[in-house]
């Protein structure tokens, strides 16, 4: 028991001496602290494909475009309404056919 206590005390003293040796060398030798300066790279969230910073907020709402076409066939009128998304795909289509009223 006495042997392990002395051994652990010896190990603790050795670690203390090694740890303070480097700080004592700096105190006595007055060595300057070394500072490494690097060039700042691109921002952390930079997207080189679009050549701009990435946007990390909520996604913008999709854009929709509404077009209406009117075609006349004799006394019939066909009105077509199409809603397309931002990629040009038709999302909604509505066709209405009406007849012209006769003049009295």
ABEGO torsion letter per residue (X at the ends): XAAAAAAAAAAAAAAAAAAAAAAAAAAAAGBBBBBBBBBBBBBAABBAAAGBBBBABBBBBBBBBBBBBBBBBEABBBBBBBBBBAAGBBABBBBBBBBBBBBX
